[in-house]
């Protein structure tokens, strides 16, 4: 996750804690974090296999960009997600940088056992807040998913921190609106089981800023003991607006995907996650200090089309930072001298 600190002398956002140590105060300076999910969420729906060597090299360079957390891979069945069939090898070969958390997605007990053997720093469990989406994505009702994930949490027994990602927290492309109270109920169920954090996901890009503001307020009022993370997609062009609404509401943790890779296979036409580098650039331009090497991160982002074999949605890697100025054309310079 990417550390973002508000610069001194600028208006301070709410000091409401997002729980579990998510809000760090150093001389009244607040930190925000992004979880990089490109190598799991971004890669898993790509049609062409990304070589293991490439994955390892990418994670190693991301570890040097200033991130505090990277979602490396998934311990789902290799038959279900062929792209991530090399999960053990990738986890075994990456160079672990002190201070960086390497997290993995875990769908069931067997996946949790594999993740623990691979020395994952965090297990990320997933279910949907929409019955229809849960059936489509996980092939079982929500009650069955909750029971299965409860068994995982019981088996891990506090040995490794656990985060739960709740899909379709802002709407389902098949059911429509998902009631906020329903989402909060599921957050409560997992909080009662003792998880470290919960991520509320806008899986198919249906959220808007006013809705985000309401959700943020309710989450922080009810669950300040949790690490609260928000996961946005840019399907309808509101991804960064939703990030801003959440930041202004006091949320300090976000998922993002380098280049804006990813998307939901159960939402026709859905685009990927918010672009990590675009979100970091936006917050930096607004006066936040990301603590990141943005120049290095953009260099990596510009290489993403070569890795996946197609263009990616991220904008700043293409256009450059707003501080990257261009030389004045010779004819314009000459014109200026003529009117001097």
C-alpha positions, 0 to 999 in steps of 0.5 A: 500500500502506498503511503500518502501524507498530508503536507503541513500548512494545508487543510486537514481532512477528518482525523477519524481513524479507519481502524486497526492502525490504519491511521498513523499520526506523526506530528499531526500528519495523517497517512493514507495507503494504497494496496497494489493489486495488478499482479493478482486482480489485474492479471487474472483475467488476462487471456495470455499467460504472463511468464513467471519470470516477468511476474517476479521481476515486476513485483520486485521493482514495485517493492522498490517504488515505496509501496507498503503492500502488494497483492501478489497472487491467488491460491485459487485452483490452477484450473479456475485461474490458469494465469496464477497457477505459478502462485507458489513459485512466485511467492518463493522467488520474490525478493521481500523488502522489509516493510512491504506486506505481501498479501494473497487471495485465498478462496478456501481451506486448501488455498489458505494452507498453501498460502501459509506454506508460502509465508504470505503476510496477509490472507485476503478472503472474498465473497459478494454482498449480492446473492446473484453475483456470488452464485455467478462468481463463486458458484455458491450462495452467500451463506455457504461462502460465509460458512466456508470463509469462517472455517478458514478464519478458524483454521488460521487462528490468528497466525496470519492477518486476514482481510475480507473483500466484499464484492458488489458493495455499491451495486450489482449489475444483475440485482441493481442497488445493494442496500448499505445496511446489507453491506454493513451487516456482512462487515459486522459478521466478519468483524465478529470473527476477528478479522484484521480488515474489510475491503468494500468493493465497487466491483463493477464501477456502479458507485458515485461520490455521494453514495461513497460519502454515506458508506464511508461515514457509516463504516467509520462510525460502526467499525473503527477497530478494523482496517477499512479499505475501499476498492473502486473500478473506473467503469463509468469514469467515476473512480478517482472522484470516488477516491477523493470522496472517500479521502475527504471522508477520512478513509486511509486505505485503497486498492489500485491496479497499475495501468488500471488493469483488471475488471469483472468477468460478470459485468459485460463491458466493465473496465478495470480497477482505478489506476494506481499511478493516476490516483497517486498523481491526483493526490500528489497534485492536490498537495498530498505527499505520497512518499512514493517514487512516482517517476519510477512508478510511471516507468513501470506503468509505461511497461505494462502494455508490453507485459500484457500485450495491449494498451492499458487504461491508465492516463498519467503514464501516457500524458505525463505528470502535470509538472512535466512541461514541454519545450516552447516551439521555436516558432512560438519563441520567435513570435514572442520576441516579435511582440516584445 
